[in-house]
Amino acid sequence: MALAAGEARALTMGHVPDTGDAVFYTFFLTAIAFAAAIITAYQEFRWLVYVLFSLLLLLSVASQDGTLAHLLGGGDFVLWVVPYLCLSTTTAFGYLVVALRIEAPHPLARLRPLFRCLALLTALLPLSSVLWLQRISLVTMWIPLNLLFFAMLFTQALPPLTWSVRDRLQRRLTRTFPVVVGGFAMALQVAHFSGVGFSRPHINQLNRLTLLLFAVFSLAIVIWQVVAVTREKTRAERQSLVAERNEARLKLALAEAEADYQAALSTASRHRSRLASVSHDLKQPVAALRQAVDQMQRGGRAQDADRLSRAVDYVASLAGAYTSDSRDEQDGDPPPDGPASGSEVVAAGMFARTLEQMFSAQAVEQDVRLRFICPDSRVCVEPLATMRIMANLIANALAHARPTRLLVGFMPRGENVVFQVHDDGIGMDAPTLARVRQQGVKGADSEGDGLGLSIVQALCRAQGMAFELRSTPGRGTSAYVSLPKHQGHH
């Protein structure tokens, strides 16, 4: 914003605004109001500093081209001092904007104290206006202010370097435009003071052009950034809602599975009781049949008696087995050669099919390739608790690991079948890995075990299963649970 050399005198005297002035200021104020409305609508109020900065730039131009003097009625103070005060205020605020909008943790954040000091230094320059009354030329007074002003324009390119900008064109514009405009304004100053000697009207028009370019493009870039940030927030909130919905569905599915399992146990118990009762009732007919067999043998029908005897022995053995099972359950002991109390022999393929039905739709929705590997094997486990362990591990991988591939396997290893979940997601460092393995904390009134890796570890410990978790940042996480293999015949 060039100033003519010479003694202290008004920058633009006797200016009467015309239609061109009205169009320029109307357009500029409309652009500022439009930007302020968009920023306010998106509730990104921190970006309003750029709106205020644009208003100060406009006020500075109006003080130099005579428009402000015409509106305020002239006077020595308005003609001589106000332009200096407006430009120094604009420059100081510009440095403050740079300090405010440099975002941590970028290394440039260390320069914030420097820009605050430059803002304070520029704000103190108007105090030197007292020296004007001692006939120090305007050129001498304006040189340091102009240098600070142009430096401030160049520094406006620094905050965008610290912003999270995904759009390549936006990133290029935000980094280069302040430098281009600042260079253009400085070139005008050098040309003016090196002897070209632009007239005051020409200088005013060039100042307006510089301001228009800088402010309009700055506000456009700010609006662009506001929209991008808001869109990113909306996307993150939508993902969070989807994760919460999937977690709620999983909790509901687990609750329904537990209810179904308890109902199946109750039904099985009733049937077992009936079978035991029937087997008890068979003892008397079996005894009667044995007597009949003895009579047949005495009557000379040994061959028929032998066949009938074998049949009776078989029926007796069945009745004895059911009666023994019933008595063992009442005494709290497991049946001979059977699984431990609460455990059942389950085919690993049943778990694999159930898990695939539970998570295939979610995997497709998240664009995750979900694959199951399940050789033929049987395990001796408590089904519901084991299903909760498996479902939690897969759900955690889908919800938190951000994978593109997820591999679930049931691999026989010696006396165990190792359930494995491998993802290629973000992984975890050692401190995070130790933290997620800590036992979950629940309130005194809580009736559930909760979800997460901590409850997986607790469930594994309760069933005597080995649980291992391995992870590498950036390369994914692997979980291993050792399930006891059924040692009996298939």
Secondary structure in CASP SS format (residue, H / E / C, confidence):
PFRMAT SS
TARGET T0000
AUTHOR 0000-0000-0000
METHOD secondary structure of the structure
MODEL  1
M C 1.00
A C 1.00
L C 1.00
A C 1.00
A C 1.00
G C 1.00
E C 1.00
A C 1.00
R C 1.00
A C 1.00
L C 1.00
T C 1.00
M C 1.00
G C 1.00
H C 1.00
V C 1.00
P C 1.00
D C 1.00
T H 1.00
G H 1.00
D H 1.00
A H 1.00
V H 1.00
F H 1.00
Y H 1.00
T H 1.00
F H 1.00
F H 1.00
L H 1.00
T H 1.00
A H 1.00
I H 1.00
A H 1.00
F H 1.00
A H 1.00
A H 1.00
A H 1.00
I H 1.00
I H 1.00
T H 1.00
A H 1.00
Y C 1.00
Q C 1.00
E C 1.00
F H 1.00
R H 1.00
W H 1.00
L H 1.00
V H 1.00
Y H 1.00
V H 1.00
L H 1.00
F H 1.00
S H 1.00
L H 1.00
L H 1.00
L H 1.00
L H 1.00
L H 1.00
S H 1.00
V H 1.00
A H 1.00
S H 1.00
Q H 1.00
D C 1.00
G C 1.00
T H 1.00
L H 1.00
A H 1.00
H H 1.00
L H 1.00
L H 1.00
G C 1.00
G C 1.00
G C 1.00
D H 1.00
F H 1.00
V H 1.00
L H 1.00
W H 1.00
V H 1.00
V H 1.00
P H 1.00
Y H 1.00
L H 1.00
C H 1.00
L H 1.00
S H 1.00
T H 1.00
T H 1.00
T H 1.00
A H 1.00
F H 1.00
G H 1.00
Y H 1.00
L H 1.00
V H 1.00
V H 1.00
A H 1.00
L H 1.00
R H 1.00
I C 1.00
E C 1.00
A C 1.00
P C 1.00
H C 1.00
P H 1.00
L H 1.00
A H 1.00
R H 1.00
L H 1.00
R H 1.00
P H 1.00
L H 1.00
F H 1.00
R H 1.00
C H 1.00
L H 1.00
A H 1.00
L H 1.00
L H 1.00
T H 1.00
A H 1.00
L H 1.00
L H 1.00
P H 1.00
L H 1.00
S H 1.00
S H 1.00
V H 1.00
L H 1.00
W H 1.00
L H 1.00
Q H 1.00
R C 1.00
I C 1.00
S C 1.00
L H 1.00
V H 1.00
T H 1.00
M H 1.00
W H 1.00
I H 1.00
P H 1.00
L H 1.00
N H 1.00
L H 1.00
L H 1.00
F H 1.00
F H 1.00
A H 1.00
M H 1.00
L H 1.00
F H 1.00
T H 1.00
Q C 1.00
A C 1.00
L H 1.00
P H 1.00
P H 1.00
L H 1.00
T C 1.00
W C 1.00
S C 1.00
V C 1.00
R C 1.00
D C 1.00
R H 1.00
L H 1.00
Q H 1.00
R H 1.00
R H 1.00
L H 1.00
T H 1.00
R H 1.00
T H 1.00
F H 1.00
P H 1.00
V H 1.00
V H 1.00
V H 1.00
G H 1.00
G H 1.00
F H 1.00
A H 1.00
M H 1.00
A H 1.00
L H 1.00
Q H 1.00
V H 1.00
A H 1.00
H H 1.00
F H 1.00
S H 1.00
G H 1.00
V H 1.00
G C 1.00
F C 1.00
S C 1.00
R H 1.00
P H 1.00
H H 1.00
I H 1.00
N H 1.00
Q H 1.00
L H 1.00
N H 1.00
R H 1.00
L H 1.00
T H 1.00
L H 1.00
L H 1.00
L H 1.00
F H 1.00
A H 1.00
V H 1.00
F H 1.00
S H 1.00
L H 1.00
A H 1.00
I H 1.00
V H 1.00
I H 1.00
W H 1.00
Q H 1.00
V H 1.00
V H 1.00
A H 1.00
V H 1.00
T H 1.00
R H 1.00
E H 1.00
K H 1.00
T H 1.00
R H 1.00
A H 1.00
E H 1.00
R H 1.00
Q H 1.00
S H 1.00
L H 1.00
V H 1.00
A H 1.00
E H 1.00
R H 1.00
N H 1.00
E H 1.00
A H 1.00
R H 1.00
L H 1.00
K H 1.00
L H 1.00
A H 1.00
L H 1.00
A H 1.00
E H 1.00
A H 1.00
E H 1.00
A H 1.00
D H 1.00
Y H 1.00
Q H 1.00
A H 1.00
A H 1.00
L H 1.00
S H 1.00
T H 1.00
A H 1.00
S H 1.00
R H 1.00
H H 1.00
R H 1.00
S H 1.00
R H 1.00
L H 1.00
A H 1.00
S H 1.00
V H 1.00
S H 1.00
H H 1.00
D H 1.00
L H 1.00
K H 1.00
Q H 1.00
P H 1.00
V H 1.00
A H 1.00
A H 1.00
L H 1.00
R H 1.00
Q H 1.00
A H 1.00
V H 1.00
D H 1.00
Q H 1.00
M H 1.00
Q H 1.00
R H 1.00
G C 1.00
G C 1.00
R C 1.00
A H 1.00
Q H 1.00
D H 1.00
A H 1.00
D H 1.00
R H 1.00
L H 1.00
S H 1.00
R H 1.00
A H 1.00
V H 1.00
D H 1.00
Y H 1.00
V H 1.00
A H 1.00
S H 1.00
L H 1.00
A H 1.00
G H 1.00
A H 1.00
Y H 1.00
T H 1.00
S H 1.00
D H 1.00
S H 1.00
R H 1.00
D H 1.00
E H 1.00
Q H 1.00
D H 1.00
G C 1.00
D C 1.00
P C 1.00
P C 1.00
P C 1.00
D C 1.00
G C 1.00
P C 1.00
A C 1.00
S C 1.00
G C 1.00
S C 1.00
E E 1.00
V E 1.00
V E 1.00
A E 1.00
A H 1.00
G H 1.00
M H 1.00
F H 1.00
A H 1.00
R H 1.00
T H 1.00
L H 1.00
E H 1.00
Q H 1.00
M H 1.00
F H 1.00
S H 1.00
A H 1.00
Q H 1.00
A H 1.00
V H 1.00
E H 1.00
Q C 1.00
D C 1.00
V C 1.00
R E 1.00
L E 1.00
R E 1.00
F E 1.00
I E 1.00
C C 1.00
P C 1.00
D C 1.00
S C 1.00
R E 1.00
V E 1.00
C E 1.00
V E 1.00
E C 1.00
P H 1.00
L H 1.00
A H 1.00
T H 1.00
M H 1.00
R H 1.00
I H 1.00
M H 1.00
A H 1.00
N H 1.00
L H 1.00
I H 1.00
A H 1.00
N H 1.00
A H 1.00
L H 1.00
A H 1.00
H H 1.00
A C 1.00
R C 1.00
P C 1.00
T C 1.00
R E 1.00
L E 1.00
L E 1.00
V E 1.00
G E 1.00
F E 1.00
M E 1.00
P E 1.00
R E 1.00
G C 1.00
E C 1.00
N E 1.00
V E 1.00
V E 1.00
F E 1.00
Q E 1.00
V E 1.00
H E 1.00
D E 1.00
D C 1.00
G C 1.00
I C 1.00
G C 1.00
M C 1.00
D C 1.00
A H 1.00
P H 1.00
T H 1.00
L H 1.00
A H 1.00
R H 1.00
V H 1.00
R C 1.00
Q C 1.00
Q C 1.00
G C 1.00
V C 1.00
K C 1.00
G C 1.00
A C 1.00
D C 1.00
S C 1.00
E C 1.00
G C 1.00
D C 1.00
G C 1.00
L C 1.00
G C 1.00
L H 1.00
S H 1.00
I H 1.00
V H 1.00
Q H 1.00
A H 1.00
L H 1.00
C H 1.00
R H 1.00
A H 1.00
Q H 1.00
G C 1.00
M C 1.00
A C 1.00
F E 1.00
E E 1.00
L E 1.00
R E 1.00
S E 1.00
T E 1.00
P C 1.00
G C 1.00
R C 1.00
G E 1.00
T E 1.00
S E 1.00
A E 1.00
Y E 1.00
V E 1.00
S E 1.00
L E 1.00
P E 1.00
K E 1.00
H C 1.00
Q C 1.00
G C 1.00
H C 1.00
H C 1.00
END
